[in-house]
Amino acid sequence: MMKYAIKIKTQYKNDHTNKELALPGIYTESGLLVSHLRYLAEHAHKSGSWQDRSVFAVMLLIRYINVNQSAFEDATSLLQSFAQCLTLGTYNPSTLEDERQLYWSPRSYEDANSLLGHITAYTDWLAEQPEYPQQMINRFRKATSVEQRLNWCAYYHKHARVFLNHLSMPKKVAHAMGYRRQVRAQQRTAIQVSTCKRFPSSEIRRLLDVGMIRPKGDVNELGNPSPDYKNQAITLLMHYGGLRKSEVFHLYLSDIHIDRQRSEAIVRIYHPSEGSSPDPRYRNRRAYLAREFGLKPRTDYVKSERLHAGWKAPLLTDKRKFFQVHFFPPEKAAEFLFVWCNYLIHQRVNPQRFEEHPYAFTNSLGRPETIKNYRRMHADAVRRIELEHSKSLGTTEHGHRHAYGYRLAKHGFSQVEIQKAMHHKSPDSCLVYIQPTDEELRSNMRRAEEFLYEE
């Protein structure tokens, strides 16, 4: 029988709660890998990307086992060889031949360690299940003195800023620091990425006014192309409000309010499932979506489904489980309100009967707008103003959040203030957004040199 391992979509129902989950599964010549499906169900709170990555890692291991079943005396030795093949590849670079017929290219140490981490977590869980009595495949061994010191450094780096870290159990931690996993990829090379590219500030006005226009044939009273208010509003939230693109697509109509004294918009981003419901009859948004619209939170849809939107667990600032958008410069809150009102009055397509939903932005059929569609329209707008659409140039949609963080730093905001504005849990998370480019660093050095000569 031919051996294989493929990814499929499944509907998993928990025996205890009778709740149905849409999960990726692994199907082999022996049938569905039920144990891994159960493992994913117990980690259903994890993102779709995490679930897909776990499936991919286990599929790679299954394929490796299929071609090496009799080559190793124990599972740990097999895993050690598997880890080596991840980083070195499986084919001969001189002849391009592969006895195993896998033809894996070498992976980075970071990628290999990520895959091994997923396999270790799954097999650790498997070893704890009473119906699967096998031992851990990636066992612990006594760490060397150097490894113990590295373990402690990693532990303190991770927990130094964690809230209530003083309540951790020092004896348990100390014991854990004396051990390490038997199988690991090589230590990754230390590297600091020069900068995260941000959308060029000199082009944002042209992007909004010239790039984001309605399709041909949709003109205003002067015969000019009509503004695309929807994509302008989304881009304003990202460029001047610092939102991640996924956060925009969790917005309800009821989440955007008006400060009538200042004529500004007040925008709140709620947790997609646990956030307070706009209808007081329901405890949270999960219940509200299910009972009123027959929908799930957008985080619950798998990545391949059009309604999927991720959630990066931002720092929420209200007990109703939301954070408020802080526009900078502040007058952009008024500009957003102007664009938002024009979108509602002139361009928003309301949902059709029996397809109602609460989401703020809709497509041409009145259904919830998707990240994929916005990404395409943003790319079209960038090309319309004759810029290259490239992540390395900062002209993709995520470049707007980077521009927001850097703008705050340039105007003298402290690291903690930037952390709060960008809704990070750690003050250090914003550092990647506020690094100067190499060109800016050289320019600052030249100015400093001129100052030295003047002295």
Secondary structure, 3 states (H helix, E strand, C coil): CCCCEEEEEEEEECCCCCCEEEEEEEEECCEECHHHHHHHHHCCCCCHHHHHHHHHHHHHHHHHHHCCCCCCCCHHHHHHHHHHHHHHCCCCCCCCCCCCCCCCCCCCHHHHHHHHHHHHHHHHHHHHCCCCCCCCCCCEEECCHHHHHHHHHHHHHHHCCCCCHHHCCHHHHHHHHCEEECCCCCCCCCCCCCCCCCCCHHHHHHHHHHHCECCCCCECCCCCECECHHHHHHHHHHHCCCCCHHHHCCCEHHHEEEECCCCEEEEEEECCCCCCCCCCCCCCHHHHHHHHHCCCCHHHCCCCCCCCCCCCCCCCCECCCEEECCCCCCCHHHHHHHHHHHHHHHHCCCCCCCCCCCECCECCCCCECCHHHHHHHHHHHHHHCCCCCCHHHCCCCCHHHHHHHHHHHHCCCCHHHHHHHHCCCCHHHHHHHCCCCHHHHHHHHHHHHHHHHHC
